[in-house]
Protein backbone atom coordinates (compact mmCIF):
# COMPACT_ATOMS: atom_id res chain seq x y z
CA UNK A 1 0.00 0.00 0.00
CA UNK A 2 1.29 3.45 -0.92
CA UNK A 3 0.56 7.00 0.20
CA UNK A 4 1.55 10.22 -1.57
CA UNK A 5 2.87 13.09 0.54
CA UNK A 6 3.38 16.58 -0.86
CA UNK A 7 6.57 18.39 0.16
CA UNK A 8 9.19 20.85 -1.01
CA UNK A 9 11.05 19.81 -4.14
CA UNK A 10 14.48 19.56 -2.50
CA UNK A 11 13.05 17.47 0.35
CA UNK A 12 11.31 15.12 -2.09
CA UNK A 13 14.56 14.67 -4.06
CA UNK A 14 16.50 14.01 -0.84
CA UNK A 15 14.00 11.36 0.29
CA UNK A 16 14.09 9.58 -3.05
CA UNK A 17 17.90 9.62 -3.11
CA UNK A 18 18.21 8.47 0.50
CA UNK A 19 15.34 5.96 0.80
CA UNK A 20 14.56 4.98 -2.81
CA UNK A 21 11.48 5.41 -4.96
CA UNK A 22 8.94 4.57 -3.62
CA UNK A 23 10.26 5.78 -0.27
CA UNK A 24 10.65 2.98 2.25
CA UNK A 25 12.08 3.80 5.66
CA UNK A 26 14.37 1.40 7.52
CA UNK A 27 12.53 -1.18 9.63
CA UNK A 28 13.27 0.33 13.05
CA UNK A 29 13.15 3.98 12.00
CA UNK A 30 11.37 6.57 14.14
CA UNK A 31 9.61 7.63 10.95
CA UNK A 32 7.72 4.31 10.92
CA UNK A 33 6.47 5.11 14.41
CA UNK A 34 5.06 8.39 13.07
CA UNK A 35 3.36 6.52 10.24
CA UNK A 36 1.85 4.01 12.70
CA UNK A 37 0.53 6.76 14.98
CA UNK A 38 -1.13 8.72 12.19
CA UNK A 39 -2.59 5.93 10.04
CA UNK A 40 -6.31 6.42 9.48
CA UNK A 41 -9.00 4.75 7.42
CA UNK A 42 -10.19 6.50 4.29
CA UNK A 43 -12.23 5.12 1.44
CA UNK A 44 -9.95 4.62 -1.53
CA UNK A 45 -10.45 7.13 -4.34
CA UNK A 46 -8.81 5.85 -7.54
CA UNK A 47 -6.91 8.32 -9.69
CA UNK A 48 -6.06 10.88 -7.02
CA UNK A 49 -4.11 13.81 -8.48
CA UNK A 50 -0.42 13.51 -7.57
CA UNK A 51 1.10 16.19 -9.79
CA UNK A 52 3.75 18.39 -8.22
CA UNK A 53 6.38 17.65 -5.61
CA UNK A 54 5.23 14.43 -4.00
CA UNK A 55 6.96 11.40 -2.63
CA UNK A 56 5.35 8.00 -2.84
CA UNK A 57 5.66 6.40 0.57
CA UNK A 58 5.35 2.66 0.98
CA UNK A 59 3.47 1.82 4.15
CA UNK A 60 5.34 -0.72 6.28
CA UNK A 61 3.75 -3.88 7.67
CA UNK A 62 2.36 -3.45 11.17
CA UNK A 63 1.17 -6.37 13.27
CA UNK A 64 -1.55 -4.33 15.04
CA UNK A 65 -2.78 -2.17 12.14
CA UNK A 66 -3.78 -3.60 8.80
CA UNK A 67 -2.58 -1.16 6.12
CA UNK A 68 -5.29 -2.43 3.78
CA UNK A 69 -7.84 -0.86 6.12
CA UNK A 70 -5.79 1.95 7.68
CA UNK A 71 -4.69 3.09 4.26
CA UNK A 72 -3.74 6.74 4.55
CA UNK A 73 -2.05 9.22 6.86
CA UNK A 74 -3.85 12.11 8.51
CA UNK A 75 -2.95 15.72 7.69
CA UNK A 76 -1.32 16.11 11.10
CA UNK A 77 0.68 12.96 10.38
CA UNK A 78 1.83 14.25 7.01
CA UNK A 79 2.97 17.48 8.66
CA UNK A 80 4.85 15.50 11.34
CA UNK A 81 6.52 13.30 8.73
CA UNK A 82 7.49 16.33 6.62
CA UNK A 83 8.92 18.02 9.70
CA UNK A 84 10.88 14.91 10.75
CA UNK A 85 12.27 14.47 7.22
CA UNK A 86 13.24 18.13 7.08
CA UNK A 87 15.08 17.78 10.41
CA UNK A 88 16.81 14.63 9.15
CA UNK A 89 17.93 16.40 5.98
CA UNK A 90 19.35 19.42 7.78
CA UNK A 91 21.10 17.41 10.49
CA UNK A 92 22.88 15.45 7.76
CA UNK A 93 23.51 18.66 5.82
CA UNK A 94 25.09 20.42 8.83
CA UNK A 95 27.19 17.38 9.68
CA UNK A 96 28.58 16.99 6.15
CA UNK A 97 29.08 20.70 5.56
CA UNK A 98 30.92 21.28 8.82
CA UNK A 99 33.03 18.13 8.32
CA UNK A 100 34.12 19.33 4.87
CA UNK A 101 34.76 22.83 6.20
CA UNK A 102 37.03 21.44 8.90
CA UNK A 103 38.96 19.59 6.20
CA UNK A 104 39.69 22.86 4.40
CA UNK A 105 36.87 23.23 1.87
CA UNK A 106 34.90 26.43 1.65
CA UNK A 107 31.33 26.39 2.90
CA UNK A 108 30.05 27.07 -0.62
CA UNK A 109 31.86 24.09 -2.11
CA UNK A 110 30.62 21.89 0.75
CA UNK A 111 27.05 23.02 0.06
CA UNK A 112 27.43 22.27 -3.67
CA UNK A 113 28.86 18.85 -2.85
CA UNK A 114 25.80 18.05 -0.70
CA UNK A 115 23.43 19.29 -3.43
CA UNK A 116 25.17 17.13 -6.04
CA UNK A 117 25.31 14.08 -3.75
CA UNK A 118 21.52 13.95 -3.46
CA UNK A 119 20.71 15.45 -6.91
CA UNK A 120 18.88 18.35 -5.29
CA UNK A 121 17.66 21.27 -7.41
CA UNK A 122 20.26 24.00 -7.79
CA UNK A 123 17.85 26.70 -6.68
CA UNK A 124 18.00 25.40 -3.08
CA UNK A 125 21.63 26.64 -2.71
CA UNK A 126 20.50 30.00 -1.28
CA UNK A 127 18.25 28.25 1.26
CA UNK A 128 21.05 25.96 2.38
CA UNK A 129 23.57 28.80 2.60
CA UNK A 130 21.16 30.91 4.65
CA UNK A 131 20.57 28.00 7.05
CA UNK A 132 24.28 27.44 7.70
CA UNK A 133 24.86 31.18 8.24
CA UNK A 134 21.98 31.28 10.72
CA UNK A 135 23.45 28.34 12.65
CA UNK A 136 26.88 29.96 12.76
CA UNK A 137 25.41 33.23 13.99
CA UNK A 138 23.60 31.37 16.79
CA UNK A 139 26.92 29.81 17.78
CA UNK A 140 28.50 33.28 17.87
CA UNK A 141 30.69 32.62 14.84
CA UNK A 142 31.06 35.49 12.35
CA UNK A 143 29.27 33.85 9.43
CA UNK A 144 30.40 36.09 6.58
CA UNK A 145 34.08 35.78 7.48
CA UNK A 146 33.79 32.00 7.64
CA UNK A 147 31.91 31.89 4.35
CA UNK A 148 34.76 33.66 2.60
CA UNK A 149 37.59 32.15 4.69
CA UNK A 150 38.84 35.62 5.71
CA UNK A 151 39.84 34.41 9.15
CA UNK A 152 43.34 33.02 9.33
CA UNK A 153 44.83 31.27 12.31
CA UNK A 154 48.53 30.67 12.72
CA UNK A 155 49.60 27.23 13.86
CA UNK A 156 52.50 26.61 16.24
CA UNK A 157 54.80 26.13 13.27
CA UNK A 158 53.79 29.50 11.79
CA UNK A 159 51.66 28.07 8.96
CA UNK A 160 48.26 29.53 8.20
CA UNK A 161 45.48 27.02 8.79
CA UNK A 162 41.67 27.23 8.59
CA UNK A 163 39.88 28.05 11.81
CA UNK A 164 38.64 25.05 13.72
CA UNK A 165 35.64 26.73 15.24
CA UNK A 166 33.53 23.66 15.86
CA UNK A 167 35.69 21.86 18.40
C-alpha positions in Angstrom: 0.0 0.0 0.0 1.3 3.4 -0.9 0.6 7.0 0.2 1.6 10.2 -1.6 2.9 13.1 0.5 3.4 16.6 -0.9 6.6 18.4 0.2 9.2 20.9 -1.0 11.0 19.8 -4.1 14.5 19.6 -2.5 13.1 17.5 0.3 11.3 15.1 -2.1 14.6 14.7 -4.1 16.5 14.0 -0.8 14.0 11.4 0.3 14.1 9.6 -3.1 17.9 9.6 -3.1 18.2 8.5 0.5 15.3 6.0 0.8 14.6 5.0 -2.8 11.5 5.4 -5.0 8.9 4.6 -3.6 10.3 5.8 -0.3 10.6 3.0 2.3 12.1 3.8 5.7 14.4 1.4 7.5 12.5 -1.2 9.6 13.3 0.3 13.1 13.1 4.0 12.0 11.4 6.6 14.1 9.6 7.6 10.9 7.7 4.3 10.9 6.5 5.1 14.4 5.1 8.4 13.1 3.4 6.5 10.2 1.8 4.0 12.7 0.5 6.8 15.0 -1.1 8.7 12.2 -2.6 5.9 10.0 -6.3 6.4 9.5 -9.0 4.7 7.4 -10.2 6.5 4.3 -12.2 5.1 1.4 -9.9 4.6 -1.5 -10.5 7.1 -4.3 -8.8 5.9 -7.5 -6.9 8.3 -9.7 -6.1 10.9 -7.0 -4.1 13.8 -8.5 -0.4 13.5 -7.6 1.1 16.2 -9.8 3.7 18.4 -8.2 6.4 17.7 -5.6 5.2 14.4 -4.0 7.0 11.4 -2.6 5.3 8.0 -2.8 5.7 6.4 0.6 5.3 2.7 1.0 3.5 1.8 4.2 5.3 -0.7 6.3 3.8 -3.9 7.7 2.4 -3.4 11.2 1.2 -6.4 13.3 -1.6 -4.3 15.0 -2.8 -2.2 12.1 -3.8 -3.6 8.8 -2.6 -1.2 6.1 -5.3 -2.4 3.8 -7.8 -0.9 6.1 -5.8 1.9 7.7 -4.7 3.1 4.3 -3.7 6.7 4.5 -2.0 9.2 6.9 -3.9 12.1 8.5 -2.9 15.7 7.7 -1.3 16.1 11.1 0.7 13.0 10.4 1.8 14.3 7.0 3.0 17.5 8.7 4.9 15.5 11.3 6.5 13.3 8.7 7.5 16.3 6.6 8.9 18.0 9.7 10.9 14.9 10.7 12.3 14.5 7.2 13.2 18.1 7.1 15.1 17.8 10.4 16.8 14.6 9.1 17.9 16.4 6.0 19.3 19.4 7.8 21.1 17.4 10.5 22.9 15.5 7.8 23.5 18.7 5.8 25.1 20.4 8.8 27.2 17.4 9.7 28.6 17.0 6.2 29.1 20.7 5.6 30.9 21.3 8.8 33.0 18.1 8.3 34.1 19.3 4.9 34.8 22.8 6.2 37.0 21.4 8.9 39.0 19.6 6.2 39.7 22.9 4.4 36.9 23.2 1.9 34.9 26.4 1.6 31.3 26.4 2.9 30.0 27.1 -0.6 31.9 24.1 -2.1 30.6 21.9 0.7 27.1 23.0 0.1 27.4 22.3 -3.7 28.9 18.8 -2.9 25.8 18.1 -0.7 23.4 19.3 -3.4 25.2 17.1 -6.0 25.3 14.1 -3.8 21.5 14.0 -3.5 20.7 15.5 -6.9 18.9 18.3 -5.3 17.7 21.3 -7.4 20.3 24.0 -7.8 17.9 26.7 -6.7 18.0 25.4 -3.1 21.6 26.6 -2.7 20.5 30.0 -1.3 18.2 28.2 1.3 21.0 26.0 2.4 23.6 28.8 2.6 21.2 30.9 4.6 20.6 28.0 7.1 24.3 27.4 7.7 24.9 31.2 8.2 22.0 31.3 10.7 23.4 28.3 12.7 26.9 30.0 12.8 25.4 33.2 14.0 23.6 31.4 16.8 26.9 29.8 17.8 28.5 33.3 17.9 30.7 32.6 14.8 31.1 35.5 12.4 29.3 33.8 9.4 30.4 36.1 6.6 34.1 35.8 7.5 33.8 32.0 7.6 31.9 31.9 4.3 34.8 33.7 2.6 37.6 32.2 4.7 38.8 35.6 5.7 39.8 34.4 9.2 43.3 33.0 9.3 44.8 31.3 12.3 48.5 30.7 12.7 49.6 27.2 13.9 52.5 26.6 16.2 54.8 26.1 13.3 53.8 29.5 11.8 51.7 28.1 9.0 48.3 29.5 8.2 45.5 27.0 8.8 41.7 27.2 8.6 39.9 28.0 11.8 38.6 25.1 13.7 35.6 26.7 15.2 33.5 23.7 15.9 35.7 21.9 18.4 
